[in-house]
Amino acid sequence: MAQVLEFKLPDLGEGLTEAVIVTWLVQVGEVVAIDQPVVEVETAKAMVEVPCPYGGVVTARFGEEGAELPVGAPLLTVAVGEATTVPEAEGSGNVLVGYGTGTPPARRRRVRNAAPERANGTADRGTAPQPPPHAAVVEAAPALHAHVPAPPALLTEGPVPVISPLVRRLARDNDLDLRRLSGSGPDGLILRADVEDALRVSAARAAAPAPKTAPTTPNAPAGTRTPLKGIRGAVADKLSRSRREIPDATCWVDADATELMRARTAMNAAAGPRISLLALLARICTAALARHPELNSYVDVEAREIVQLDHVHLGFAAQTDRGLVVPVVRDAHTRDAVSLTAEFARLTESAHAGTLTPTDLTGGTFTLNNYGVFGVDGSTPIINHPEAAMLGVGRITPKPWVHEGELAVRQVVQLSLTFDHRVCDGGTAGGFLRYVADCVEQPTVLLRTL
């Protein structure tokens, strides 16, 4: 007797509660192996390929590409029969949180009047009861045997079994792929009623009114609306929370970066890996935080306590095609310029490829924001909640500057520090920023802390 296993969107960790379907990697009727990736989703943290802990034939997919699903919602169902036996009791060895790594308790229930598979490969769940808990086993009753897709060979190669040539012609005239249908006849035979039912569903969906885009408030101007979800939504929520909860203040200073640029040129002229400017700025930040640890902290609102941290996990802002992300360099205070350069390069490449993990994007204690890459001089950064401060770096550009009592053209940069006024006062923030500026102007100052 065939079994249909329901696979739900697993807990992807880090408190994520939903994900957006980006790309389906399998089709209805396709045979999948245990731990094979079946869908690519985008969470508020990163793009993730989700593997299925079952092996068998995909009988249904829930959700179109672009749809947002909550954790625990059904993703797909897999038919497991004699030809595609799955050793459920042993677990799949999967590493995503919430499934596959152990032996979840299975509940059996008898399904009555289940909706048949539709032509577009998704099940009609409009009036269906709530899905069973994760890893529930649905035992197909004899009356429902026809709704289990035909064996894989019939779905992927050779003729599809239909009751008559007229049924095949009806499907062909309406551009209906018979391989996507589950026949209700004996042994999965596709009947005329199956084709007509699929065509009615397609016609109803085609005739359905488009989603309303009219303004939701009176006299609001019409325009293109973009849902705040995925990475864009996560950024919006975090920045709004930062502005709402943190009483921030900003101070800034112009610094002569000529000597810093010369030092970097000399480093890269020597043998060994090249050093990035961001790595040198990060090294300056960690040295400044060692002198002013109040800025490497966060406020525990419930306990009404300032929590000062003994490690620096340095975040840095990275603009990608999917939006702004802040990868985190772990234990930045223990790294030299070479190690920092390599880690910045790795995380930046992963950010643009969309392969950052939740661990790569969480746990930061201080953020470095180099908005100078956009060709701007200054900004007032918004603190990356729940951190206490962010250092902003503008573009380094030639400007007139008084150097050693004479007017000269020097490489000047504007540095800005936004800080949580609850963790320190202006004296501490000003001391931090002045030390950073001194290191930029005279990199040898750093030798005292090495």
Secondary structure by P-SEA (a helix, b strand, c coil): cbbbbbbcccccccccccccccccccccccccccccccbbbbcccbbbbbbbcccccccccccccccccccccccbbbbbccccccccccccccccccccccccbbbbbbbccccccccccccccccccccccccbbbbbccccccccccccccccccccccccaaaaaaaaaacccccccccccccccccaaaaaaaaaaaaaaaaccccccccccccccccbbbbccaaaaaaaaaaaaaaaccbbbbbbbcccaaaaaaaaaaaaacccbbbbaaaaaaaaaaaaaaacccccccccccccbbbbbcccbbbbbbbccccbbbbbbcccccccaaaaaaaaaaaaaaaaaccccccccccccbbbbcccccccccccccccccccbbbbbcccccccccccccccccbbbbbbbbbccccccaaaaaaaaaaaaaaaaccccccccc
